[in-house]
Amino acid sequence: MTFVPSDHEHAPKIAATPARQGLRGRHVLIILVVSTVLAALALFGAWGLHWGDLEHAQNASAPTSAEAKRMGDTTPAPAPPANP
C-alpha cells in the first residue's frame, strides 16, 4: 500500500533522474570531514596502542650475531627486548 497525499495534483512535476538524486550541500561536507577525521584518529590510535609490538617486530628481524659475522658485519646484534 502506498501513501498518496490528497493534494498530489498541485505538486511540482520532477523528472525521475533528479528526483532520485540526493541533495548536496554543507551537511554532506560536514559528514565527510567528520568521518575522515574519525577514521584518521582510529588509525593513529590503533598504531599508538601497538607501537611496542612494531618495535619488537623490527628487532626480531635484525640478524643474529652469527648471521652478521657471516655477512661481514662486525657490529653486535641488538639484544632482544625483555618480556614485561
Secondary structure, 3 states (H helix, E strand, C coil): CCCCCCCHHHCCCCCHHHHHCCCCCHHHHHHHHHHHHHHHHHHHHHHHHCHHHHHHHHHHCCCCHHHHHHHCCCCCCCCCCCCC
